[in-house]
Every structure is written in C-alpha cells, then in structure tokens.
Amino acid sequence: MASNPSMIDLTKQARSHEIAIAELQNLPSSRAVYQRNGNLFFRTTVPKATAMEQKQLDSAKAKMKVIQ
C-alpha cells in the first residue's frame, strides 16, 4: 500500500478487519488459528488474533479520521 493511503483504501482495510473479527468471534476460543505476520503464518489463539485484528481496525479508523 502507498505511504499515503486514500480514504477508499482505508475503508476497505477497516471492512476487512471487521469481517475477520466477526469470523473469529464465531470460533470456539479453544481453537488454534493462524495469523499472518509479513509473509509467514504463526499459530495463535482466537482471543489473541481477535485482539490483533481489533488493534488494526482501530488504527485504520484513526487514520480515516485524520484524512477527513
């Protein structure tokens, strides 16, 4: 992504994170999931993956507020 993402790009990012959070919430918390970090996937828990997605969602929303 470019160093100055557009509002459309940020909206797509935010929506993607919202969908990932919704999907993770439908899994049992004891289930192992894989989370992408760069080009690698790491095994983690549902609560940790959900927290990371929420953090990324909050970051995208903060950037959207700055652009507006």
N, CA, C and O atoms as a Tripos MOL2 file, in Angstrom:
@<TRIPOS>MOLECULE
protein
  272   271    68     0     0
PROTEIN
NO_CHARGES

@<TRIPOS>ATOM
      1 N           0.8340   -1.1770    0.0000 N.3       1 MET1
      2 CA          0.0000    0.0000    0.0000 C.3       1 MET1
      3 C           0.8820    1.2450    0.0000 C.2       1 MET1
      4 O           1.9880    1.2200    0.5390 O.2       1 MET1
      5 N           0.4120    2.3070   -0.5870 N.am      2 ALA2
      6 CA          1.1770    3.5470   -0.6870 C.3       2 ALA2
      7 C           1.3830    4.1670    0.6910 C.2       2 ALA2
      8 O           0.6900    3.8330    1.6520 O.2       2 ALA2
      9 N           2.3550    5.0800    0.7640 N.am      3 SER3
     10 CA          2.6420    5.7190    2.0400 C.3       3 SER3
     11 C           1.5070    6.6430    2.4660 C.2       3 SER3
     12 O           1.3700    6.9470    3.6510 O.2       3 SER3
     13 N           0.6930    7.0920    1.5150 N.am      4 ASN4
     14 CA         -0.4430    7.9580    1.8190 C.3       4 ASN4
     15 C          -1.7160    7.2760    1.3090 C.2       4 ASN4
     16 O          -2.1940    7.5840    0.2180 O.2       4 ASN4
     17 N          -2.2580    6.3560    2.0980 N.am      5 PRO5
     18 CA         -3.4350    5.6070    1.6330 C.3       5 PRO5
     19 C          -4.6530    6.5170    1.4950 C.2       5 PRO5
     20 O          -4.8530    7.4420    2.2820 O.2       5 PRO5
     21 N          -5.4550    6.2310    0.4810 N.am      6 SER6
     22 CA         -6.6530    7.0190    0.2570 C.3       6 SER6
     23 C          -7.7650    6.5620    1.2030 C.2       6 SER6
     24 O          -7.6580    5.5330    1.8700 O.2       6 SER6
     25 N          -8.8090    7.3430    1.2380 N.am      7 MET7
     26 CA         -9.9550    7.0300    2.0850 C.3       7 MET7
     27 C         -10.5940    5.7030    1.6660 C.2       7 MET7
     28 O         -11.0530    4.9400    2.5160 O.2       7 MET7
     29 N         -10.6230    5.4290    0.3670 N.am      8 ILE8
     30 CA        -11.2010    4.1720   -0.1300 C.3       8 ILE8
     31 C         -10.3810    2.9850    0.3580 C.2       8 ILE8
     32 O         -10.9350    1.9780    0.7990 O.2       8 ILE8
     33 N          -9.0560    3.1080    0.2780 N.am      9 ASP9
     34 CA         -8.1880    2.0260    0.7470 C.3       9 ASP9
     35 C          -8.3740    1.7740    2.2380 C.2       9 ASP9
     36 O          -8.4340    0.6250    2.6780 O.2       9 ASP9
     37 N          -8.4650    2.8520    3.0120 N.am     10 LEU10
     38 CA         -8.6500    2.6990    4.4590 C.3      10 LEU10
     39 C         -10.0040    2.1010    4.7850 C.2      10 LEU10
     40 O         -10.1220    1.3090    5.7210 O.2      10 LEU10
     41 N         -11.0250    2.4670    4.0310 N.am     11 THR11
     42 CA        -12.3580    1.9100    4.2430 C.3      11 THR11
     43 C         -12.3510    0.4070    3.9530 C.2      11 THR11
     44 O         -12.9610   -0.3730    4.6850 O.2      11 THR11
     45 N         -11.6620    0.0070    2.8860 N.am     12 LYS12
     46 CA        -11.5500   -1.4190    2.5520 C.3      12 LYS12
     47 C         -10.8010   -2.1750    3.6410 C.2      12 LYS12
     48 O         -11.1860   -3.2830    4.0150 O.2      12 LYS12
     49 N          -9.7200   -1.5660    4.1540 N.am     13 GLN13
     50 CA         -8.9520   -2.1820    5.2400 C.3      13 GLN13
     51 C          -9.8230   -2.3730    6.4740 C.2      13 GLN13
     52 O          -9.8410   -3.4470    7.0760 O.2      13 GLN13
     53 N         -10.5420   -1.3200    6.8420 N.am     14 ALA14
     54 CA        -11.3900   -1.3720    8.0360 C.3      14 ALA14
     55 C         -12.4570   -2.4510    7.8800 C.2      14 ALA14
     56 O         -12.7070   -3.2150    8.8120 O.2      14 ALA14
     57 N         -13.0790   -2.5170    6.7210 N.am     15 ARG15
     58 CA        -14.1230   -3.5220    6.4820 C.3      15 ARG15
     59 C         -13.5350   -4.9400    6.5580 C.2      15 ARG15
     60 O         -14.1600   -5.8510    7.1010 O.2      15 ARG15
     61 N         -12.3470   -5.1090    6.0160 N.am     16 SER16
     62 CA        -11.6760   -6.4100    6.0590 C.3      16 SER16
     63 C         -11.4140   -6.8460    7.5040 C.2      16 SER16
     64 O         -11.6140   -8.0100    7.8520 O.2      16 SER16
     65 N         -10.9690   -5.9120    8.3360 N.am     17 HIS17
     66 CA        -10.7110   -6.2320    9.7410 C.3      17 HIS17
     67 C         -12.0130   -6.5220   10.4890 C.2      17 HIS17
     68 O         -12.0480   -7.3920   11.3600 O.2      17 HIS17
     69 N         -13.0810   -5.7970   10.1510 N.am     18 GLU18
     70 CA        -14.3760   -6.0580   10.7790 C.3      18 GLU18
     71 C         -14.8660   -7.4590   10.4520 C.2      18 GLU18
     72 O         -15.4030   -8.1500   11.3170 O.2      18 GLU18
     73 N         -14.6830   -7.8790    9.2150 N.am     19 ILE19
     74 CA        -15.0960   -9.2230    8.7940 C.3      19 ILE19
     75 C         -14.2660  -10.2800    9.5040 C.2      19 ILE19
     76 O         -14.8010  -11.2920    9.9580 O.2      19 ILE19
     77 N         -12.9560  -10.0510    9.6010 N.am     20 ALA20
     78 CA        -12.0850  -11.0100   10.2870 C.3      20 ALA20
     79 C         -12.4800  -11.1530   11.7520 C.2      20 ALA20
     80 O         -12.4880  -12.2640   12.2830 O.2      20 ALA20
     81 N         -12.8070  -10.0480   12.4080 N.am     21 ILE21
     82 CA        -13.2320  -10.0930   13.8120 C.3      21 ILE21
     83 C         -14.5190  -10.8850   13.9470 C.2      21 ILE21
     84 O         -14.6510  -11.7080   14.8530 O.2      21 ILE21
     85 N         -15.4760  -10.6420   13.0470 N.am     22 ALA22
     86 CA        -16.7510  -11.3710   13.0950 C.3      22 ALA22
     87 C         -16.5310  -12.8670   12.8990 C.2      22 ALA22
     88 O         -17.1590  -13.6800   13.5770 O.2      22 ALA22
     89 N         -15.6500  -13.2310   11.9820 N.am     23 GLU23
     90 CA        -15.3720  -14.6470   11.7450 C.3      23 GLU23
     91 C         -14.6780  -15.2840   12.9480 C.2      23 GLU23
     92 O         -14.9940  -16.4130   13.3210 O.2      23 GLU23
     93 N         -13.7420  -14.5670   13.5490 N.am     24 LEU24
     94 CA        -13.0420  -15.0940   14.7220 C.3      24 LEU24
     95 C         -13.9850  -15.2720   15.9070 C.2      24 LEU24
     96 O         -13.8160  -16.1960   16.7030 O.2      24 LEU24
     97 N         -14.9730  -14.3940   16.0290 N.am     25 GLN25
     98 CA        -15.9180  -14.4900   17.1460 C.3      25 GLN25
     99 C         -16.8230  -15.7120   17.0230 C.2      25 GLN25
    100 O         -17.4200  -16.1390   18.0120 O.2      25 GLN25
    101 N         -16.9310  -16.2810   15.8200 N.am     26 ASN26
    102 CA        -17.7520  -17.4670   15.6230 C.3      26 ASN26
    103 C         -16.9950  -18.7630   15.8960 C.2      26 ASN26
    104 O         -17.5760  -19.8460   15.8360 O.2      26 ASN26
    105 N         -15.7050  -18.6560   16.1950 N.am     27 LEU27
    106 CA        -14.9080  -19.8410   16.5020 C.3      27 LEU27
    107 C         -14.8530  -20.0550   18.0140 C.2      27 LEU27
    108 O         -14.9010  -19.0850   18.7710 O.2      27 LEU27
    109 N         -14.7530  -21.3000   18.4660 N.am     28 PRO28
    110 CA        -14.5570  -21.5310   19.9020 C.3      28 PRO28
    111 C         -13.2010  -20.9770   20.3420 C.2      28 PRO28
    112 O         -12.2220  -21.0660   19.6010 O.2      28 PRO28
    113 N         -13.1470  -20.4130   21.5320 N.am     29 SER29
    114 CA        -11.9110  -19.7630   21.9990 C.3      29 SER29
    115 C         -10.7660  -20.7500   22.1950 C.2      29 SER29
    116 O          -9.6070  -20.3390   22.2500 O.2      29 SER29
    117 N         -11.0630  -22.0360   22.3010 N.am     30 SER30
    118 CA        -10.0010  -23.0330   22.4780 C.3      30 SER30
    119 C          -9.3580  -23.4380   21.1530 C.2      30 SER30
    120 O          -8.3560  -24.1520   21.1490 O.2      30 SER30
    121 N          -9.9080  -23.0040   20.0540 N.am     31 ARG31
    122 CA         -9.4020  -23.3940   18.7390 C.3      31 ARG31
    123 C          -8.1370  -22.6140   18.3800 C.2      31 ARG31
    124 O          -8.0360  -21.4200   18.6620 O.2      31 ARG31
    125 N          -7.1950  -23.2830   17.7700 N.am     32 ALA32
    126 CA         -5.9760  -22.6250   17.2970 C.3      32 ALA32
    127 C          -6.2430  -22.0540   15.9090 C.2      32 ALA32
    128 O          -6.9130  -22.6780   15.0860 O.2      32 ALA32
    129 N          -5.7140  -20.8700   15.6620 N.am     33 VAL33
    130 CA         -5.8490  -20.2320   14.3550 C.3      33 VAL33
    131 C          -4.4590  -19.7830   13.8980 C.2      33 VAL33
    132 O          -3.5170  -19.7340   14.6890 O.2      33 VAL33
    133 N          -4.3510  -19.4640   12.6330 N.am     34 TYR34
    134 CA         -3.0910  -18.9860   12.0890 C.3      34 TYR34
    135 C          -3.2390  -17.5270   11.6970 C.2      34 TYR34
    136 O          -4.2000  -17.1330   11.0360 O.2      34 TYR34
    137 N          -2.2580  -16.7320   12.1220 N.am     35 GLN35
    138 CA         -2.2900  -15.3010   11.8670 C.3      35 GLN35
    139 C          -1.0960  -14.9270   11.0020 C.2      35 GLN35
    140 O           0.0280  -15.3580   11.2570 O.2      35 GLN35
    141 N          -1.3490  -14.1280    9.9870 N.am     36 ARG36
    142 CA         -0.2810  -13.7260    9.0740 C.3      36 ARG36
    143 C           0.5270  -12.5890    9.6760 C.2      36 ARG36
    144 O          -0.0230  -11.6090   10.1770 O.2      36 ARG36
    145 N           1.8360  -12.7380    9.6150 N.am     37 ASN37
    146 CA          2.7570  -11.6990   10.0560 C.3      37 ASN37
    147 C           3.8190  -11.5790    8.9720 C.2      37 ASN37
    148 O           4.7560  -12.3760    8.9240 O.2      37 ASN37
    149 N           3.6740  -10.5940    8.1100 N.am     38 GLY38
    150 CA          4.5600  -10.4900    6.9540 C.3      38 GLY38
    151 C           4.1990  -11.5660    5.9490 C.2      38 GLY38
    152 O           3.0480  -11.6680    5.5240 O.2      38 GLY38
    153 N           5.1810  -12.3670    5.5710 N.am     39 ASN39
    154 CA          4.9280  -13.4660    4.6310 C.3      39 ASN39
    155 C           4.7950  -14.8050    5.3350 C.2      39 ASN39
    156 O           4.6940  -15.8420    4.6790 O.2      39 ASN39
    157 N           4.7930  -14.7950    6.6600 N.am     40 LEU40
    158 CA          4.7210  -16.0330    7.4350 C.3      40 LEU40
    159 C           3.4150  -16.1110    8.2110 C.2      40 LEU40
    160 O           2.8170  -15.0900    8.5510 O.2      40 LEU40
    161 N           2.9860  -17.3270    8.4820 N.am     41 PHE41
    162 CA          1.8100  -17.5550    9.3050 C.3      41 PHE41
    163 C           2.2420  -18.1630   10.6280 C.2      41 PHE41
    164 O           3.0560  -19.0850   10.6550 O.2      41 PHE41
    165 N           1.6970  -17.6480   11.7280 N.am     42 PHE42
    166 CA          2.0260  -18.1420   13.0530 C.3      42 PHE42
    167 C           0.7660  -18.6450   13.7380 C.2      42 PHE42
    168 O          -0.3000  -18.0390   13.6260 O.2      42 PHE42
    169 N           0.8950  -19.7420   14.4370 N.am     43 ARG43
    170 CA         -0.2310  -20.3110   15.1690 C.3      43 ARG43
    171 C          -0.4650  -19.4830   16.4260 C.2      43 ARG43
    172 O           0.4790  -19.1500   17.1420 O.2      43 ARG43
    173 N          -1.7140  -19.1550   16.6890 N.am     44 THR44
    174 CA         -2.0720  -18.3600   17.8560 C.3      44 THR44
    175 C          -3.4640  -18.7640   18.3210 C.2      44 THR44
    176 O          -4.0790  -19.6660   17.7510 O.2      44 THR44
    177 N          -3.9520  -18.1040   19.3450 N.am     45 THR45
    178 CA         -5.2890  -18.3950   19.8700 C.3      45 THR45
    179 C          -6.2920  -17.4090   19.2870 C.2      45 THR45
    180 O          -5.9170  -16.3550   18.7730 O.2      45 THR45
    181 N          -7.5530  -17.7560   19.3720 N.am     46 VAL46
    182 CA         -8.6160  -16.8860   18.8660 C.3      46 VAL46
    183 C          -8.6160  -15.5330   19.5830 C.2      46 VAL46
    184 O          -8.6940  -14.5040   18.9120 O.2      46 VAL46
    185 N          -8.5300  -15.4890   20.9300 N.am     47 PRO47
    186 CA         -8.5350  -14.1760   21.5960 C.3      47 PRO47
    187 C          -7.3580  -13.2800   21.1740 C.2      47 PRO47
    188 O          -7.5340  -12.0720   21.0170 O.2      47 PRO47
    189 N          -6.1680  -13.8560   20.9890 N.am     48 LYS48
    190 CA         -5.0150  -13.0640   20.5740 C.3      48 LYS48
    191 C          -5.1970  -12.5410   19.1450 C.2      48 LYS48
    192 O          -4.8840  -11.3860   18.8550 O.2      48 LYS48
    193 N          -5.7020  -13.3940   18.2660 N.am     49 ALA49
    194 CA         -5.9300  -12.9830   16.8780 C.3      49 ALA49
    195 C          -7.0110  -11.9030   16.8140 C.2      49 ALA49
    196 O          -6.8910  -10.9520   16.0420 O.2      49 ALA49
    197 N          -8.0590  -12.0450   17.6180 N.am     50 THR50
    198 CA         -9.1240  -11.0480   17.6570 C.3      50 THR50
    199 C          -8.5940   -9.7110   18.1640 C.2      50 THR50
    200 O          -8.9370   -8.6590   17.6240 O.2      50 THR50
    201 N          -7.7670   -9.7500   19.1920 N.am     51 ALA51
    202 CA         -7.1880   -8.5210   19.7440 C.3      51 ALA51
    203 C          -6.3160   -7.8280   18.6990 C.2      51 ALA51
    204 O          -6.3530   -6.6030   18.5820 O.2      51 ALA51
    205 N          -5.5450   -8.5840   17.9520 N.am     52 MET52
    206 CA         -4.6810   -8.0050   16.9220 C.3      52 MET52
    207 C          -5.5140   -7.3830   15.8020 C.2      52 MET52
    208 O          -5.2000   -6.2890   15.3330 O.2      52 MET52
    209 N          -6.5620   -8.0630   15.3740 N.am     53 GLU53
    210 CA         -7.4350   -7.5120   14.3380 C.3      53 GLU53
    211 C          -8.1180   -6.2340   14.8310 C.2      53 GLU53
    212 O          -8.2610   -5.2750   14.0730 O.2      53 GLU53
    213 N          -8.5380   -6.2210   16.0950 N.am     54 GLN54
    214 CA         -9.1830   -5.0370   16.6640 C.3      54 GLN54
    215 C          -8.1980   -3.8640   16.6990 C.2      54 GLN54
    216 O          -8.5710   -2.7230   16.4260 O.2      54 GLN54
    217 N          -6.9570   -4.1540   17.0330 N.am     55 LYS55
    218 CA         -5.9180   -3.1170   17.0640 C.3      55 LYS55
    219 C          -5.7140   -2.5310   15.6660 C.2      55 LYS55
    220 O          -5.5910   -1.3160   15.5090 O.2      55 LYS55
    221 N          -5.6780   -3.3960   14.6590 N.am     56 GLN56
    222 CA         -5.5010   -2.9280   13.2830 C.3      56 GLN56
    223 C          -6.7230   -2.1510   12.8020 C.2      56 GLN56
    224 O          -6.5880   -1.1830   12.0540 O.2      56 GLN56
    225 N          -7.9170   -2.5720   13.2290 N.am     57 LEU57
    226 CA         -9.1400   -1.8570   12.8860 C.3      57 LEU57
    227 C          -9.1220   -0.4550   13.5000 C.2      57 LEU57
    228 O          -9.4440    0.5270   12.8300 O.2      57 LEU57
    229 N          -8.7490   -0.3710   14.7630 N.am     58 ASP58
    230 CA         -8.6720    0.9300   15.4320 C.3      58 ASP58
    231 C          -7.6620    1.8430   14.7410 C.2      58 ASP58
    232 O          -7.9010    3.0430   14.6080 O.2      58 ASP58
    233 N          -6.5520    1.2890   14.3070 N.am     59 SER59
    234 CA         -5.5320    2.0620   13.6070 C.3      59 SER59
    235 C          -6.0710    2.5970   12.2820 C.2      59 SER59
    236 O          -5.8510    3.7620   11.9500 O.2      59 SER59
    237 N          -6.7680    1.7670   11.5330 N.am     60 ALA60
    238 CA         -7.3340    2.1970   10.2520 C.3      60 ALA60
    239 C          -8.3820    3.2890   10.4670 C.2      60 ALA60
    240 O          -8.4380    4.2540    9.7050 O.2      60 ALA60
    241 N          -9.2070    3.1400   11.4960 N.am     61 LYS61
    242 CA        -10.2270    4.1560   11.7800 C.3      61 LYS61
    243 C          -9.5880    5.4750   12.2110 C.2      61 LYS61
    244 O         -10.0890    6.5440   11.8630 O.2      61 LYS61
    245 N          -8.4970    5.4140   12.9580 N.am     62 ALA62
    246 CA         -7.7960    6.6290   13.3760 C.3      62 ALA62
    247 C          -7.2170    7.3540   12.1570 C.2      62 ALA62
    248 O          -7.2700    8.5810   12.0790 O.2      62 ALA62
    249 N          -6.6660    6.5920   11.2080 N.am     63 LYS63
    250 CA         -6.1250    7.2020   10.0050 C.3      63 LYS63
    251 C          -7.2480    7.8310    9.1680 C.2      63 LYS63
    252 O          -7.0500    8.8720    8.5420 O.2      63 LYS63
    253 N          -8.4180    7.2000    9.1600 N.am     64 MET64
    254 CA         -9.5500    7.7460    8.4330 C.3      64 MET64
    255 C          -9.9860    9.0840    9.0250 C.2      64 MET64
    256 O         -10.3570    9.9970    8.2880 O.2      64 MET64
    257 N          -9.9440    9.2020   10.3450 N.am     65 LYS65
    258 CA        -10.3230   10.4630   10.9900 C.3      65 LYS65
    259 C          -9.3430   11.5730   10.6460 C.2      65 LYS65
    260 O          -9.7440   12.7250   10.4800 O.2      65 LYS65
    261 N          -8.0600   11.2360   10.5380 N.am     66 VAL66
    262 CA         -7.0410   12.2370   10.2070 C.3      66 VAL66
    263 C          -7.2610   12.7530    8.7850 C.2      66 VAL66
    264 O          -7.0990   13.9470    8.5310 O.2      66 VAL66
    265 N          -7.6230   11.8740    7.8650 N.am     67 ILE67
    266 CA         -7.8240   12.2630    6.4640 C.3      67 ILE67
    267 C          -9.0490   13.1640    6.3210 C.2      67 ILE67
    268 O          -9.0450   14.0930    5.5120 O.2      67 ILE67
    269 N         -10.0890   12.8970    7.0950 N.am     68 GLN68
    270 CA        -11.3270   13.6940    6.9800 C.3      68 GLN68
    271 C         -11.0540   15.0330    7.4580 C.2      68 GLN68
    272 O         -11.9450   15.8820    7.4580 O.2      68 GLN68
@<TRIPOS>BOND
     1     1     2 1
     2     2     3 1
     3     3     4 2
     4     3     5 am
     5     5     6 1
     6     6     7 1
     7     7     8 2
     8     7     9 am
     9     9    10 1
    10    10    11 1
    11    11    12 2
    12    11    13 am
    13    13    14 1
    14    14    15 1
    15    15    16 2
    16    15    17 am
    17    17    18 1
    18    18    19 1
    19    19    20 2
    20    19    21 am
    21    21    22 1
    22    22    23 1
    23    23    24 2
    24    23    25 am
    25    25    26 1
    26    26    27 1
    27    27    28 2
    28    27    29 am
    29    29    30 1
    30    30    31 1
    31    31    32 2
    32    31    33 am
    33    33    34 1
    34    34    35 1
    35    35    36 2
    36    35    37 am
    37    37    38 1
    38    38    39 1
    39    39    40 2
    40    39    41 am
    41    41    42 1
    42    42    43 1
    43    43    44 2
    44    43    45 am
    45    45    46 1
    46    46    47 1
    47    47    48 2
    48    47    49 am
    49    49    50 1
    50    50    51 1
    51    51    52 2
    52    51    53 am
    53    53    54 1
    54    54    55 1
    55    55    56 2
    56    55    57 am
    57    57    58 1
    58    58    59 1
    59    59    60 2
    60    59    61 am
    61    61    62 1
    62    62    63 1
    63    63    64 2
    64    63    65 am
    65    65    66 1
    66    66    67 1
    67    67    68 2
    68    67    69 am
    69    69    70 1
    70    70    71 1
    71    71    72 2
    72    71    73 am
    73    73    74 1
    74    74    75 1
    75    75    76 2
    76    75    77 am
    77    77    78 1
    78    78    79 1
    79    79    80 2
    80    79    81 am
    81    81    82 1
    82    82    83 1
    83    83    84 2
    84    83    85 am
    85    85    86 1
    86    86    87 1
    87    87    88 2
    88    87    89 am
    89    89    90 1
    90    90    91 1
    91    91    92 2
    92    91    93 am
    93    93    94 1
    94    94    95 1
    95    95    96 2
    96    95    97 am
    97    97    98 1
    98    98    99 1
    99    99   100 2
   100    99   101 am
   101   101   102 1
   102   102   103 1
   103   103   104 2
   104   103   105 am
   105   105   106 1
   106   106   107 1
   107   107   108 2
   108   107   109 am
   109   109   110 1
   110   110   111 1
   111   111   112 2
   112   111   113 am
   113   113   114 1
   114   114   115 1
   115   115   116 2
   116   115   117 am
   117   117   118 1
   118   118   119 1
   119   119   120 2
   120   119   121 am
   121   121   122 1
   122   122   123 1
   123   123   124 2
   124   123   125 am
   125   125   126 1
   126   126   127 1
   127   127   128 2
   128   127   129 am
   129   129   130 1
   130   130   131 1
   131   131   132 2
   132   131   133 am
   133   133   134 1
   134   134   135 1
   135   135   136 2
   136   135   137 am
   137   137   138 1
   138   138   139 1
   139   139   140 2
   140   139   141 am
   141   141   142 1
   142   142   143 1
   143   143   144 2
   144   143   145 am
   145   145   146 1
   146   146   147 1
   147   147   148 2
   148   147   149 am
   149   149   150 1
   150   150   151 1
   151   151   152 2
   152   151   153 am
   153   153   154 1
   154   154   155 1
   155   155   156 2
   156   155   157 am
   157   157   158 1
   158   158   159 1
   159   159   160 2
   160   159   161 am
   161   161   162 1
   162   162   163 1
   163   163   164 2
   164   163   165 am
   165   165   166 1
   166   166   167 1
   167   167   168 2
   168   167   169 am
   169   169   170 1
   170   170   171 1
   171   171   172 2
   172   171   173 am
   173   173   174 1
   174   174   175 1
   175   175   176 2
   176   175   177 am
   177   177   178 1
   178   178   179 1
   179   179   180 2
   180   179   181 am
   181   181   182 1
   182   182   183 1
   183   183   184 2
   184   183   185 am
   185   185   186 1
   186   186   187 1
   187   187   188 2
   188   187   189 am
   189   189   190 1
   190   190   191 1
   191   191   192 2
   192   191   193 am
   193   193   194 1
   194   194   195 1
   195   195   196 2
   196   195   197 am
   197   197   198 1
   198   198   199 1
   199   199   200 2
   200   199   201 am
   201   201   202 1
   202   202   203 1
   203   203   204 2
   204   203   205 am
   205   205   206 1
   206   206   207 1
   207   207   208 2
   208   207   209 am
   209   209   210 1
   210   210   211 1
   211   211   212 2
   212   211   213 am
   213   213   214 1
   214   214   215 1
   215   215   216 2
   216   215   217 am
   217   217   218 1
   218   218   219 1
   219   219   220 2
   220   219   221 am
   221   221   222 1
   222   222   223 1
   223   223   224 2
   224   223   225 am
   225   225   226 1
   226   226   227 1
   227   227   228 2
   228   227   229 am
   229   229   230 1
   230   230   231 1
   231   231   232 2
   232   231   233 am
   233   233   234 1
   234   234   235 1
   235   235   236 2
   236   235   237 am
   237   237   238 1
   238   238   239 1
   239   239   240 2
   240   239   241 am
   241   241   242 1
   242   242   243 1
   243   243   244 2
   244   243   245 am
   245   245   246 1
   246   246   247 1
   247   247   248 2
   248   247   249 am
   249   249   250 1
   250   250   251 1
   251   251   252 2
   252   251   253 am
   253   253   254 1
   254   254   255 1
   255   255   256 2
   256   255   257 am
   257   257   258 1
   258   258   259 1
   259   259   260 2
   260   259   261 am
   261   261   262 1
   262   262   263 1
   263   263   264 2
   264   263   265 am
   265   265   266 1
   266   266   267 1
   267   267   268 2
   268   267   269 am
   269   269   270 1
   270   270   271 1
   271   271   272 2
@<TRIPOS>SUBSTRUCTURE
     1 MET1         2 RESIDUE 1 A MET
     2 ALA2         6 RESIDUE 1 A ALA
     3 SER3        10 RESIDUE 1 A SER
     4 ASN4        14 RESIDUE 1 A ASN
     5 PRO5        18 RESIDUE 1 A PRO
     6 SER6        22 RESIDUE 1 A SER
     7 MET7        26 RESIDUE 1 A MET
     8 ILE8        30 RESIDUE 1 A ILE
     9 ASP9        34 RESIDUE 1 A ASP
    10 LEU10       38 RESIDUE 1 A LEU
    11 THR11       42 RESIDUE 1 A THR
    12 LYS12       46 RESIDUE 1 A LYS
    13 GLN13       50 RESIDUE 1 A GLN
    14 ALA14       54 RESIDUE 1 A ALA
    15 ARG15       58 RESIDUE 1 A ARG
    16 SER16       62 RESIDUE 1 A SER
    17 HIS17       66 RESIDUE 1 A HIS
    18 GLU18       70 RESIDUE 1 A GLU
    19 ILE19       74 RESIDUE 1 A ILE
    20 ALA20       78 RESIDUE 1 A ALA
    21 ILE21       82 RESIDUE 1 A ILE
    22 ALA22       86 RESIDUE 1 A ALA
    23 GLU23       90 RESIDUE 1 A GLU
    24 LEU24       94 RESIDUE 1 A LEU
    25 GLN25       98 RESIDUE 1 A GLN
    26 ASN26      102 RESIDUE 1 A ASN
    27 LEU27      106 RESIDUE 1 A LEU
    28 PRO28      110 RESIDUE 1 A PRO
    29 SER29      114 RESIDUE 1 A SER
    30 SER30      118 RESIDUE 1 A SER
    31 ARG31      122 RESIDUE 1 A ARG
    32 ALA32      126 RESIDUE 1 A ALA
    33 VAL33      130 RESIDUE 1 A VAL
    34 TYR34      134 RESIDUE 1 A TYR
    35 GLN35      138 RESIDUE 1 A GLN
    36 ARG36      142 RESIDUE 1 A ARG
    37 ASN37      146 RESIDUE 1 A ASN
    38 GLY38      150 RESIDUE 1 A GLY
    39 ASN39      154 RESIDUE 1 A ASN
    40 LEU40      158 RESIDUE 1 A LEU
    41 PHE41      162 RESIDUE 1 A PHE
    42 PHE42      166 RESIDUE 1 A PHE
    43 ARG43      170 RESIDUE 1 A ARG
    44 THR44      174 RESIDUE 1 A THR
    45 THR45      178 RESIDUE 1 A THR
    46 VAL46      182 RESIDUE 1 A VAL
    47 PRO47      186 RESIDUE 1 A PRO
    48 LYS48      190 RESIDUE 1 A LYS
    49 ALA49      194 RESIDUE 1 A ALA
    50 THR50      198 RESIDUE 1 A THR
    51 ALA51      202 RESIDUE 1 A ALA
    52 MET52      206 RESIDUE 1 A MET
    53 GLU53      210 RESIDUE 1 A GLU
    54 GLN54      214 RESIDUE 1 A GLN
    55 LYS55      218 RESIDUE 1 A LYS
    56 GLN56      222 RESIDUE 1 A GLN
    57 LEU57      226 RESIDUE 1 A LEU
    58 ASP58      230 RESIDUE 1 A ASP
    59 SER59      234 RESIDUE 1 A SER
    60 ALA60      238 RESIDUE 1 A ALA
    61 LYS61      242 RESIDUE 1 A LYS
    62 ALA62      246 RESIDUE 1 A ALA
    63 LYS63      250 RESIDUE 1 A LYS
    64 MET64      254 RESIDUE 1 A MET
    65 LYS65      258 RESIDUE 1 A LYS
    66 VAL66      262 RESIDUE 1 A VAL
    67 ILE67      266 RESIDUE 1 A ILE
    68 GLN68      270 RESIDUE 1 A GLN
